[in-house]
Amino acid sequence: MRLIDYYNYIATAAYILMGVAAVFLYLRGKKNDKKGLGDGVTGILFLLIMIIASVIRLYKLGEIPLGLQQDEASIGYDAYTLATYGIDRNGYHWPIYPITWGCGGGSPLLIYLNVISVSLFGPSIRNLRMIPAVCGILTVALFYAIIRITLEGRKFRNEIALLGAGFLSVCPWHVILSRWSLDCNIMPFNLMLAFWLFMLGVRKKSGFFYCLSSAAFAICMYSYGAATIVVPILLLVMCAYGLKIRTLTWKNVISAFVIFIVVFLPLLIFYAINYLGLPEIVTEHFAFNKFTAARTGEAFIALDSSFWSNAIGNLKSMLLAVTIGDEHHTIAHYYPGYASLYEFTFPITFIGLLICIKHVVTGKDKKGHLSCEYRMGLMLFLSAVIGSVVLDIVILPDINRLVMMFIPFIFFFVIGAGFILEHARMLFVAIAGLLLIGALSFTKDYFEDYSHYALSIYMPGYGDAVSRAYEVSGDTRMIRSTYEGLSSPFMLALYYTNYDPHKFYTTVEYKDPYAEFRIARSFGNFVFELPDNVTDEKYASDIFVVSSSELELFGDLSAYNVDDFGGYFVVYK
């Protein structure tokens, strides 16, 4: 076992003991009578947290993780083609929803944000990852602001808000998510922006902010497919609760609903065309096009006799994800030894979850009735969990699809830690200290080891190799690529070579044009398979991109140029 594994056992035991001690002190009626932090000191500490969050998310952004994942390349390539040619890789002019792989797989918001990035700064891996990184930094600030509004007027508000911002700034799930470009990776920012605007509406009793929040929730629908289930459930629960406790009026709800529909309408039309059999709307200026395949079997569990056992398994996977981690989740968002929210935090998290449920249901604590801001703030995070649980029941387990669930559990953690602070200041300091030690260990391991750990999904070296092959060949000589250690190498070839989309969509041959994820066998002068005999004279003018284990196929390499790109080689006469 690694040192972090021993630490996880120790920290978990310590958190359990501290939780038990706080409950004992609560039952004994013991209170922490010391004053909380002043706003001035809090502001300085928050600035320090933001600097740490920024450094962790921006340092060597284009190099760690090393290489490029195929979905990143997909998003980046469509952004490049739209910015440069005004079409996506499938030849559609400014589509409302680029169909990318054929069934989606790259939601429109991040693609179009990257269109702006490419237009301003040009295509590069660093620039491709900059938007999730910046959104990740801003999410820390939004989460801090939401906690402060929720806890307004309550003792130790500053300490709890700082702990929340500090935890999110060094959270393994959020750090990893912020440093690569997948469509779901900006969802936490979009969701927290909507939460913040909603809480401003509650505090100011402002229908204007409720409408802004509704627009932000609608934008979430353009961020990731999972939002189409989670966000409507979240909003229904929130509206019902807000009307019940008379924080919201029917006027607020109806006006916000109208704004939501207006913002969501283009995507709603796209879904209607795809799922109601309506004809495509394709013009020279925009397109409501159709998917080439439905994304069902890859995403949803079957509605047969195995449904309930699968659903129970999904809930188990979700519970593991927010506690000790599920090693079956993709390594693009999971680092063994740290889980998504650190392996040792769950005892405090579940104390906070129980407190949130109790306060939402009863509407009061020992001091009397709770404020509307407090109750609605708690209900926001609980509603996100309710929506995520419903989603989790019907989908195949995937940490990406549960992206809207993790910040609520960080919120529950800080509420639990706040409960402990109310009764024992030193226990709260110990909680923060143990979290800091875990964060230092994670940061060290991430920057030293994560690229090696995630080698199989970011495929370092291949993109540079295929770019060099195209530089040598131009459009005249054939390029024959290996598939060893690669996923969808055609996508990396498109991104790294800035390939002309007109030449791509007019020449591409897919292995199965109606598969859920269309994979190209060839396009232009690229072929993504090696011949049986690479030394045959008919391939003498061809350029090969191969792995290190395939160099022996060429026999005597003295007759070839061999360019080494760290695991992948360009071989040509």
MARDOLO-898406 format. One line per 4 residues: number of its first residue (from 1); their letters; for each residue x, y, z of C-alpha. Coordinates in pm, whole numbers. Layout:
! MARDOLO-898406
NUM	a	X,Y,Z  ...
//
This chain:
! MARDOLO-898406
1	mrli	0,0,0  103,360,-57  148,610,222  -178,781,122
5	dyyn	-368,455,184  -247,444,545  -329,811,583  -684,751,458
9	yiat	-745,495,733  -607,728,1000  -797,1035,875  -1124,840,839
13	aayi	-1098,714,1197  -1019,1066,1316  -1319,1214,1133  -1548,947,1277
17	lmgv	-1424,1020,1629  -1459,1395,1581  -1813,1351,1453  -1906,1136,1752
21	aavf	-1744,1387,1988  -1939,1676,1834  -2269,1487,1871  -2182,1415,2235
25	lylr	-2105,1784,2299  -2430,1880,2125  -2630,1649,2350  -2448,1793,2654
29	gkkn	-2542,2142,2540  -2180,2263,2514  -2129,2561,2281  -1828,2728,2123
33	dkkg	-1856,3084,2258  -1555,3227,2076  -1603,3492,1810  -1582,3406,1445
37	lgdg	-1342,3549,1190  -1389,3910,1087  -1471,4001,728  -1128,4161,671
41	vtgi	-929,3850,763  -1180,3636,576  -1129,3841,260  -750,3796,278
45	lfll	-781,3420,333  -1031,3391,48  -789,3571,-186  -517,3323,-85
49	imii	-751,3032,-159  -829,3178,-503  -456,3210,-579  -404,2845,-480
53	asvi	-704,2736,-690  -568,2928,-989  -215,2790,-964  -335,2430,-930
57	rlyk	-559,2463,-1235  -328,2662,-1463  22,2526,-1392  150,2330,-1695
61	lgei	-206,2312,-1825  -100,2205,-2174  140,1938,-2046  -41,1775,-1751
65	plgl	-216,1555,-1840  28,1488,-2121  -130,1422,-2460  -492,1464,-2569
69	qqde	-802,1256,-2507  -1023,1181,-2810  -1325,1377,-2679  -1101,1677,-2620
73	asig	-976,1647,-2976  -1336,1618,-3100  -1445,1935,-2920  -1129,2118,-3024
77	yday	-1153,2017,-3389  -1517,2119,-3427  -1435,2451,-3258  -1145,2500,-3502
81	tlat	-1352,2418,-3812  -1638,2643,-3702  -1402,2930,-3622  -1206,2889,-3947
85	ygid	-1455,2756,-4203  -1798,2822,-4047  -1889,2451,-4059  -1848,2156,-3824
89	rngy	-1669,1838,-3926  -1989,1697,-4069  -2029,1993,-4305  -2316,2175,-4127
93	hwpi	-2309,2555,-4100  -2323,2670,-3736  -2534,2379,-3606  -2739,2439,-3292
97	ypit	-2599,2110,-3164  -2291,1972,-3346  -2351,1597,-3370  -1974,1531,-3342
101	wgcg	-1947,1150,-3327  -2290,1106,-3483  -2491,1059,-3163  -2356,1372,-2996
105	ggsp	-2084,1320,-2739  -1982,1684,-2736  -2243,1931,-2614  -2265,2267,-2788
109	lliy	-2174,2514,-2514  -1810,2412,-2469  -1763,2379,-2846  -1887,2733,-2906
113	lnvi	-1688,2875,-2615  -1385,2719,-2778  -1482,2880,-3109  -1426,3212,-2932
117	svsl	-1099,3087,-2781  -969,2963,-3118  -1069,3287,-3287  -884,3496,-3028
121	fgps	-580,3283,-2945  -554,3008,-3205  -573,2629,-3161  -352,2464,-2899
125	irnl	-395,2210,-2620  -340,2478,-2357  -603,2706,-2509  -842,2412,-2549
129	rmip	-817,2343,-2176  -822,2706,-2068  -1201,2741,-2057  -1259,2448,-1815
133	avcg	-964,2574,-1605  -1098,2930,-1581  -1450,2801,-1517  -1307,2581,-1243
137	iltv	-1145,2881,-1075  -1464,3086,-1097  -1665,2794,-957  -1464,2818,-634
141	alfy	-1560,3186,-602  -1927,3117,-680  -1944,2833,-427  -1796,3062,-162
145	aiir	-2053,3333,-242  -2344,3085,-230  -2239,2957,113  -2212,3313,246
149	itle	-2562,3401,125  -2704,3074,259  -2547,3127,602  -2608,3501,623
153	grkf	-2667,3605,981  -2542,3275,1123  -2240,3242,1348  -1914,3116,1192
157	rnei	-2040,3192,842  -1693,3309,736  -1512,2998,858  -1758,2764,691
161	allg	-1749,2957,360  -1368,2953,363  -1364,2579,429  -1603,2526,138
165	agfl	-1392,2733,-102  -1074,2571,27  -1209,2219,-12  -1332,2281,-366
169	svcp	-1003,2446,-463  -807,2129,-379  -1080,1867,-438  -937,1579,-651
173	whvi	-1252,1550,-863  -1267,1922,-937  -894,1971,-998  -881,1679,-1244
177	lsrw	-1202,1797,-1412  -1072,2154,-1453  -754,2049,-1633  -895,1888,-1947
181	sldc	-1168,1972,-2196  -1479,1755,-2183  -1824,1911,-2222  -1940,1808,-1873
185	nimp	-1636,1973,-1716  -1790,2320,-1728  -2120,2201,-1579  -2019,2275,-1216
189	fnlm	-1957,2637,-1314  -2287,2667,-1499  -2476,2508,-1210  -2311,2726,-945
193	lafw	-2379,3038,-1153  -2747,2943,-1163  -2743,2870,-787  -2577,3203,-708
197	lfml	-2827,3402,-915  -3112,3212,-751  -2980,3287,-402  -2945,3654,-495
201	gvrk	-3313,3638,-592  -3400,3489,-253  -3195,3748,-62  -3320,4048,-262
205	ksgf	-3672,3906,-314  -3615,3992,-678  -3804,3840,-971  -3533,3979,-1199
209	fycl	-3266,3757,-1040  -3500,3458,-1047  -3533,3511,-1423  -3156,3543,-1462
213	ssaa	-3117,3222,-1264  -3375,3050,-1485  -3177,3155,-1794  -2860,3014,-1636
217	faic	-3037,2685,-1561  -3149,2672,-1926  -2790,2726,-2040  -2699,2421,-1832
221	mysy	-2906,2222,-2080  -2654,2314,-2352  -2364,2201,-2133  -2419,1829,-2092
225	gaat	-2686,1573,-2174  -2735,1470,-1810  -2882,1814,-1741  -3195,1725,-1940
229	ivvp	-3294,1496,-1652  -3133,1658,-1347  -3217,2026,-1406  -3596,1987,-1463
233	illl	-3625,1768,-1150  -3416,2018,-953  -3636,2308,-1065  -3961,2125,-994
237	vmca	-3848,2041,-641  -3722,2395,-580  -4038,2559,-708  -4261,2331,-501
241	yglk	-4056,2398,-187  -4029,2772,-252  -4404,2802,-301  -4466,2592,11
245	irtl	-4258,2814,240  -4375,3127,52  -4034,3236,-65  -4151,3212,-426
249	twkn	-4476,3338,-573  -4661,3200,-871  -4562,3515,-1057  -4195,3435,-991
253	visa	-4241,3077,-1109  -4435,3160,-1426  -4202,3442,-1537  -3895,3226,-1471
257	fvif	-4054,2938,-1663  -4112,3162,-1966  -3747,3276,-1961  -3631,2914,-1931
261	ivvf	-3835,2809,-2235  -3713,3103,-2443  -3345,3024,-2373  -3399,2650,-2410
265	lpll	-3611,2681,-2727  -3338,2625,-2992  -3228,2307,-2818  -3591,2205,-2772
269	ifya	-3645,2238,-3148  -3334,2029,-3208  -3464,1754,-2977  -3807,1767,-3143
273	inyl	-3650,1718,-3486  -3444,1425,-3361  -3700,1245,-3147  -4035,1333,-3309
277	glpe	-3933,1259,-3666  -3953,1619,-3789  -3745,1717,-4094  -3402,1878,-4059
281	ivte	-3366,2254,-4095  -3039,2312,-4278  -2941,2652,-4418  -2620,2832,-4511
285	hfaf	-2632,3022,-4182  -2744,2766,-3921  -2862,2407,-3893  -3100,2197,-3686
289	nkft	-2960,1866,-3803  -3023,1507,-3700  -2810,1258,-3513  -2700,963,-3724
293	aart	-2765,727,-3431  -2951,734,-3100  -2742,725,-2785  -2938,475,-2579
297	geaf	-2758,146,-2531  -2434,321,-2441  -2600,543,-2179  -2919,385,-2037
301	iald	-2976,59,-1857  -3217,-186,-2018  -3585,-184,-1921  -3604,-560,-1867
305	ssfw	-3596,-808,-1580  -3248,-689,-1481  -3360,-326,-1431  -3393,-329,-1053
309	snai	-3069,-513,-988  -2892,-272,-1223  -3055,27,-1055  -2942,-95,-711
313	gnlk	-2592,-146,-850  -2598,210,-986  -2696,351,-646  -2415,154,-485
317	smll	-2171,298,-739  -2302,649,-667  -2260,598,-292  -1903,481,-346
321	avti	-1836,782,-569  -1916,1030,-290  -1740,830,-18  -1438,604,-67
325	gdeh	-1445,612,-448  -1539,360,-714  -1234,220,-892  -1452,120,-1187
329	htia	-1504,484,-1283  -1306,631,-1569  -949,731,-1488  -1013,1063,-1660
333	hyyp	-1194,1174,-1343  -1068,936,-1075  -727,897,-912  -680,591,-683
337	gyas	-599,677,-325  -791,1004,-327  -1142,923,-451  -1347,1214,-583
341	lyef	-1386,1397,-251  -1099,1229,-62  -1167,892,95  -1185,1015,455
345	tfpi	-1438,1301,439  -1764,1103,431  -1826,1078,810  -1852,1457,833
349	tfig	-2038,1476,502  -2322,1255,623  -2357,1455,945  -2406,1761,726
353	llic	-2651,1578,498  -2868,1478,797  -2861,1835,930  -2967,1971,589
357	ikhv	-3258,1727,563  -3371,1803,920  -3360,2179,873  -3535,2169,535
361	vtgk	-3815,1949,671  -3870,2122,1006  -3776,2478,907  -3628,2548,1250
365	dkkg	-3349,2465,1489  -3298,2517,1865  -3287,2894,1813  -3621,2905,1636
369	hlsc	-3731,2946,1275  -3463,2941,1007  -3425,3213,746  -3556,3175,392
373	eyrm	-3202,3214,257  -3080,2927,472  -3366,2692,390  -3363,2764,16
377	glml	-2984,2732,5  -3000,2388,165  -3284,2287,-64  -3089,2387,-376
381	flsa	-2813,2140,-300  -3055,1869,-186  -3256,1914,-508  -2943,1864,-718
385	vigs	-2883,1537,-534  -3244,1427,-586  -3215,1491,-959  -2878,1313,-973
389	vvld	-3018,1008,-790  -3302,979,-1042  -3049,1008,-1325  -2823,751,-1161
393	ivil	-3101,496,-1143  -3159,492,-1521  -2809,539,-1667  -2501,323,-1685
397	pdin	-2266,425,-1400  -2024,695,-1507  -1865,962,-1292  -1906,1214,-1576
401	rlvm	-2284,1182,-1567  -2292,1246,-1192  -2109,1576,-1237  -2388,1778,-1069
405	mfip	-2377,1574,-749  -2028,1636,-608  -2043,2003,-512  -2363,1938,-311
409	fiff	-2173,1674,-115  -1890,1921,-53  -2160,2156,75  -2288,1886,311
413	fvig	-1932,1836,434  -1889,2202,527  -2231,2208,695  -2121,1906,901
417	agfi	-1790,2075,980  -1985,2389,1080  -2189,2180,1323  -1864,2061,1481
421	leha	-1730,2418,1494  -2038,2529,1687  -1938,2294,1966  -1558,2258,1953
425	rmlf	-1327,2500,1772  -1020,2275,1792  -1203,1985,1629  -1285,2213,1335
429	vaia	-919,2313,1309  -826,1943,1309  -1077,1873,1030  -926,2149,817
433	glll	-573,2035,900  -634,1673,798  -795,1795,475  -493,2014,405
437	igal	-251,1721,448  -457,1513,205  -460,1806,-40  -81,1845,-27
441	sftk	-37,1474,-95  -284,1482,-383  -127,1789,-543  219,1635,-526
445	dyfe	103,1302,-674  -110,1465,-942  168,1679,-1087  433,1407,-1054
449	dysh	240,1093,-1150  -103,1158,-1302  18,1182,-1663  183,841,-1628
453	yals	-125,696,-1459  -357,827,-1733  -128,733,-2021  -385,511,-2189
457	iymp	-650,780,-2231  -440,1083,-2327  -215,894,-2571  91,1122,-2548
461	gygd	320,1130,-2849  68,1012,-3106  -67,1355,-3197  280,1497,-3257
465	avsr	372,1189,-3457  70,1205,-3687  122,1580,-3729  482,1515,-3839
469	ayev	361,1244,-4080  122,1490,-4245  395,1752,-4260  611,1506,-4457
473	sgdt	332,1368,-4676  110,1665,-4748  -193,1538,-4940  9,1323,-5180
477	rmir	160,1028,-4991  -50,778,-4795  -28,784,-4415  -92,449,-4249
481	stye	-147,460,-3874  -136,203,-3599  -424,148,-3358  -208,13,-3077
485	glss	-270,192,-2746  -510,433,-2914  -876,529,-2907  -1019,693,-3219
489	pfml	-679,799,-3359  -855,960,-3657  -986,1229,-3422  -637,1314,-3296
493	alyy	-515,1322,-3655  -785,1575,-3746  -708,1798,-3448  -329,1793,-3463
497	tnyd	-316,1854,-3839  -589,2122,-3851  -735,1917,-4135  -967,2086,-4385
501	phkf	-1322,1976,-4287  -1440,1988,-4650  -1181,1724,-4739  -1273,1524,-4431
505	yttv	-1649,1492,-4465  -1632,1432,-4842  -1377,1150,-4816  -1432,988,-4476
509	eykd	-1511,616,-4463  -1656,506,-4128  -1625,152,-3997  -2000,167,-3925
513	pyae	-2170,492,-4034  -2470,417,-3809  -2284,316,-3493  -2349,516,-3174
517	fria	-1995,648,-3207  -1876,666,-3567  -1510,571,-3602  -1327,656,-3925
521	rsfg	-1139,380,-4103  -990,637,-4340  -1019,987,-4480  -818,1174,-4742
525	nfvf	-474,1011,-4753  -502,874,-4395  -568,505,-4327  -601,387,-3967
529	elpd	-473,32,-3996  -142,-121,-4090  -105,-359,-4387  -1,-719,-4330
533	nvtd	341,-655,-4479  465,-298,-4428  781,-370,-4631  591,-463,-4948
537	ekya	716,-254,-5238  369,-114,-5308  391,71,-4973  740,210,-5043
541	sdif	621,571,-5070  383,548,-4774  444,702,-4433  378,493,-4123
545	vvss	288,599,-3770  363,305,-3541  418,222,-3175  756,118,-3039
549	sele	655,-250,-3040  581,-232,-3415  921,-101,-3528  1038,-459,-3574
553	lfgd	787,-497,-3860  1025,-296,-4080  1327,-518,-4023  1642,-321,-4104
557	lsay	1555,41,-4024  1869,179,-4191  1669,228,-4511  1411,446,-4332
561	nvdd	1382,780,-4162  1258,718,-3807  1125,1014,-3606  1071,939,-3237
565	fggy	784,1110,-3051  801,924,-2724  623,592,-2775  511,658,-3132
569	fvvy	734,677,-3440  704,815,-3790  871,574,-4033  922,652,-4403
573	k	1174,608,-4681
//
